Amino acid sequence: MPALGIYVQVPFCQTKCTYCNFHTGVVSSAKFAPYADAVSSEIRNHAELYVDAGVQIADALAGMTVDSVYIGGGTPSLLDPEHIGHMLRAMRETFSWTGTADGPAARNCVEITLEADPETIDAAKAAAWVASGVNRVSFGLQSFNDKELIAAGRMHRRADIYRAVAILRETGIRNISVDLIAGLAHQTAQTWRQSLDELASLQPEHVSVYLLEIDEGSRLGLEVLKGGSRYSARDIPSEDDMAAFYEMAQEHLRDTGYHHYEISNWAKPGYESRHNLKYWRREPYLGFGAGAHSFVAGNRWANAHDAADYVKALEQSRLPVAEHTVLTTESALEEELFLGLRQLDGIDAAKIERDYSVQLSSRFDPLAKQGLLERHGDVVRLAPAKLSVSNEVFVELLR
C-alpha cells in the first residue's frame, strides 16, 4: 500500500511578486490564527467532511500511513511557529505516521517540509520549527542578484539568503531546498552564472529551477502580453535565453554533484523530494487549506481558493470543495504519461500498456523519430536535450 502525503496550503504573503500567478494574498496577521484553526479542524474532521462533500475515499484511505508533509504557499514562514505546531499536532493526532527525522538515513520517517522566505527567518522561529518536527525547509530564493530581486518584487536581498541558511544550519536543519527562476527581468548569462555559483557555495541538498511563466495570471505576465513597460516587462530575457539558462543550470548542477531527477528538480543523492515525487508518480495525497488539491483513488478535488470563505465554511463544519473529478480511464492514462515523463528515469511503457490495455507505440514512435523521446526497451523518457521544451512534447504526445 502506498504511503500518504499531506499538503497544507498557506495562501498568505507579505507582498505579491510581479511574476506570481498563484491564489495568494496580503492580509493582516490577525487572520493567521483563525486560518490555522480552520486547517486543523479540516484535518481532524476530514473523514466526515469528505462524505458530506461527496468525496467517497474512506475505503482507499484505510490503513494508509503518512510519510511526507509539505506546508506550502504563499509564505508559511509568516505564521507564528505555534500555528505551524498546531497544524502538525492535528496531523499526528489524526493520521498514523512513523516519526520525524532528516537526511538519507531516515527514509522510514516522515519528511516535513516548510516553505520559507529568507527575510522571515530568525533563530527563535527556526528552533521552534525544528521542535515541532520540521526537518526540511524550501526557500524561494529566485536569484542572488539584488537588481533582479527588486524588479521581481521580492522582499529579501542576497545578504538575507546567507544569513537565513546559516541560521537553519545552526538550528539543525540538514535538508534545505532552494528555488531559482530563469528569466527574471534584468537577468543575463553573467548574472545567472553568478547565481548558480553562489548556490553551489551554499550546498543545499535540493535545487529547483523554473522558467519564468508569462501568462495573464500575473501582473508581469499581463504587462508583457500587452507590450507594456511596467514591472521591467521589457527587460525579460528572450525564450531562447531562458532555454540557454536552463541548459546552463543542467550542466552546472551536474558538475557540482546534483542528480537531475525531474524536469525542474535536482538533488544530492538521497535527498529527492519525497512529497513532490508523489505528484509525478500519482501516489495519494491530501491537501488541506484554501485552494489545496488532493488525489486519492482516482479522485481529484480542490478546496475553494478564498481564504476567508474557507475559514467561514470550516467554522460551519462545511468543506468548500470547488472542484471534484473522478478520472476516466483515458484521463488517468494521460496523467501517467505526462506526469511520469517529467521524471528523468522515464516511464515503464510495458507496465502502462498492461495496466490500461492499450498500445502506445503509435504515440511514442513519431516523437522518437523527431528526437523528442528516447526508448530503451520498455523505458521511455524525454530526450535530455528537449527538457526545456517539455510542454510542447507533452502537447504532441496527448494529441
N, C-alpha and C positions, 0 to 999 in steps of 0.2 A: 504494500500500500504506500503511495507517495506521501511524503510529509507535506504539511500545510504551511503556507506563508501567510503572514498578516501585514497588511499595509495600512498606515494611518495617514490621512491627508490633513495637513495643517495649512489652510489657504490664506495665511496672513504674511504680509511683507512690510518692511519699513518704507519701501518705495517701489514703484513699478518700473522695472528695467525697460528700456526703449524697445528691446527685441522680444519681450515676453508676450507669449500668446496663451498663457495659462489662465485659468479662472481663479485668480488670486486678488486680494485687495489690501489696502492700508486701512486699518481700523484702530480704535482705541484699545490699549492694553486691558481695559476693563472687560473686554469681550473674551479674553483668553480663558479665564476660569470657567465661565458658563459653557464655552465650547469644549474644553477638556472634560467637563462633567457630561456633556451630551455624548461625546465619543465613548466615554467609559460606560454610559448607560447602553449605548448601542452594542458594545462588546458583550456586556453581561447578559443582555436580553436578546441577543441576535436570533436565537432559535425561534422564539415566539414572533419577533418582528418579521422574520423572513416568511413565516407561514401566513401572517396577516397581509403581507405584500405580494403573496402568490409565488414566492420563490421556494420551490419544493426540492430541498437538497439535504434534508436531515439524514436520510439513509447514507448518502455519499460521505457525509462528514463523520459519521460514526466510526470511532476508533482511530481517527487521524491525530497525529501529534504535530506540534508546531516546531519547525526548525529554523525559521527566519522571521524577523520583524523588521519592517522598514518604515520609519517615520519621516515622511517627505512633505514637500510643499511647493510653493511657499517657502517660508523660513521658520522651520520648527524651533530653531535655537532662540527665537524671540521669546518663546514661552518661558515662564518660570520653571526651574527644574522640578518643582513639586508637581507641576501639571504633567510633565513627562512621566514622572514616577507614578502618578495617579493612574494614567492610562496603562502603563506597563503592569501595575498591580492588578488592574481589571483583567488583563490578558492572562496573567498567571493563575488567577483565581477562577478563570472560566475555561481555559483550554489546558490540555496536557502538553507539557514540553519537557525538554531534557536537561535544562540548566543553562548557564551562561559561561562563556569563555571566549578567547580570541585566538587567532593565528591558525596555521595549517594543522596543528596537532589537535584542534578542538572540533573536528568535523562532526562529532556526535552531539555537539551542544548547539544552542540557539545563537545565530548571528543576529545581533540587534544593531541596526544602522540608524543614525540620526543625521539628517541633513543640517548643515550649519553654514552660516556666512562668517568670514573671518572676523569682521568688526564686532560681532555679537558675542565673542568668546572671551571669558576670563577664567582665572584659575578656580574660583569657587563654583562656577557653573560646571566646568569640566569635571571637577571632583564629584559633584552631585550626579552628573550623568553616569559616571562610572559606578557610583554607589547604587544607582537604580538598575544597573545591568547593561547599559550601553557599552558595546565593545568595538564599534566601527563608526567612524564619522566620515561623512561625504561632504566635501567642500565644493561650492560653486565658485571657483576662483576666476574662471573665464579667461584671464590674462594676467601677466605680471607687469604690464605696461600701463602706467597711470593715465596716459592720454587716452588709451583705448577704454579703460575702465570708466573714466569720466564721461566719454561720449556714449557709452552704453547705459549710463545711469546707475552704475554700481556704487554702493556706499563705501566699499573698502578700497584700500590702496595697497601697493606692493608691500610696504612695510608691515601692514596688518597680517599678511599671509605668513611671513616668517614668525611674527610674534605668536600667532594662533597655533601654528604647527608645533612650536616649542612648548607651549602650554599643554597641548594634548599629549605630546610625548612624555613630558614630565609627570602628567597625571596617570599615565599607564596605558593610553590608547596605542595599541600596536597594529591597528588596521585602519589606515587612512586612505580615502579615495579622493581624487581631485578631478574637476571638470575643466576643460579648456574649450573655447569656441573658436573655430577657424572661420574668419570672415568678418570680424568686428570692424567698425569704422576706424580708419587710420592704420589698420594693420598692414604690415609689409612683410616680405620674406625675412628681412632682418629682425623685425620685432617678434615675429612668430618663432624664429630660431632662438631668440633670446628667451622667450617664454619656455620653450622646450628645454633649453639648457638649465634654466633655473628650476624647473620642475624636477629634472634629473638630480639636481643637487639636493633636493629635499627628500628624495627617495620614498615617495608614497608607495603603498602596497598595490594601489589600483589607480588607473587613469581612464577617464572617458574623454573622448574628443568628438565634438559635434560640429557639423557645418551650420552656419547661420541660416535660419529659415526666414524666407521672405514671403509673407502672406498678409492678408488683411486683418489677421487676428492681433497684430502688434502695431504700436504707433510707428515704429521704424519701418516695418514691412509695408504698411499702408502708404507711408510717405514715399518710399522707393517706388511703389507701383504707380503713384500719382506723378512721379517725376519731380517731387519737391526737394527741398534742401534742409528741412528741419531734421534734428537728431543726427546730424552729419550723414544724411542719407546719400549724399553724392561722394562720400569718402569710403563707401563699401567696396571691398575688393571684388574683382570680377569672378564669375563662376569658375573660370579656368584657374585663377589664382587660388580660390578656395580648394579646388581639387588638388592643386600642387602643394598647398599647405598640409592637406590631409596625407598626401603621399610622403611628405617630409616627416610628418609625425610617425607614420608607419616605420620608416627607416630608423628614425632617431630612437623610438621606444624599443624596437627590436635590438638595436645595438647597445642599449642600456639595461637589458635584461628582462624586458617585459614580454609576456606571451599574449599575442593578439588572438582573443578567443571569440569575439563578436565584433560586428562591423564597427561599432563605436567604442569598444572596450578592450583594455589591456590590463594584465595583472602579473604581479610576481607569482611564481609557482605556488599554487595552493591558496591564493587569495582572490580567485574569481568570485564575483558577487553571487552568493548562493541564492539570494532572493530574486535578483533580476533574471537569473537563469530559469526560474520558474515561468516567467513570461514567455520566453523563447521556446521552452520545452512543453508549454501548455500544461503545466502542473498546477494543482489547485492553490488558490489564494483568496483570502477575504479582505475586502477593503472597507475601512471604517472612516467616517467623516464626510464632510460636504464634498461632493464630486468624486469620491473614491469609487474605483471599479473593482469588481470581483469576478472570479471564474471558478466554477466547480461543476463537474459532471455535465459538461456541455451547456451550462447556463452562464451567460454573461449578463451582469446587471451593474447599474451605477446609481449612486445617490444623486439627488439634485445638487446643483452647484452652489446655490446661495447659502452662505453660512448662517445667516440669521434665520432663514426659513428652516434650515436643517435643525438648528437648536430648538426652535419653537416646536417642530414636529416631534422631536425626541421628548420634550417636556410633556407632550400629549400622548406619549407612548406609541408614536407612529414612526415608521421608517419611510422617508420621502424618496422612494425609488423612482427615478426619472426614466430609466431605460431597463428593459428586461428582454433578453433574446434567448431562446433555446435554439442552438445551432442546428442547421440541417447537415446532412452528411457532406454535401458539396461545400458548405461554408467551413466545416471542420477540416476538410481536405485542403482547402485553400490556405487555412491558417497553418496547417502542418508544413506546407511548402514555404510560404513567405516568412513565417516566424522561424522555422527550422533553418532556413538558408541564411538567416542573419548570423548564425554561428559558423565560425570558420572551419569547424570539423565537418560541416555539412549535414546531410540527412541520409538515412538508410532508405534508399528508394524501394528496395525489395520489401522491406517491412511495411512501408506505407502502402505499397500495392496490395500486399496481403490483407492489411487491416481494412482497406477501403474497397477491395475487389475492383481495382482499376489497373489500367496500363498507362504508364506515364511517359513512355519513350517519345510519343508524338509531341509532348510538351518540351521535353529536355533536349532532344536531338537538334532541332533547329537553332536553339540558343547555344548549344555546344559548338555547332559549326561556325557560329558567329564569334566564338571566343568568349562568350559571356558566362558560360558554365563549364565546369570540368566534371568528368565522370570517370571514376576508378572503381571498376567492379560495381558493387551495389551503392557505393558512396557518391553522392552528387553534391558539389559545392560551388559557390560563386568563384569565378576566376579571380585570383588575387589582384590583378590589375584593374578589375572592374568594381571594386568595393565602393569607390566614391560615386558610382552611378548605379548603385544597387536598386534604388527605387524604380529606375527605368527598366531594369532587368525584371523586377517583380511584375511590373505592368505587362510586359511581354509574356511572362510565364502564365499569368492568370487570364489572358485573353480568351 
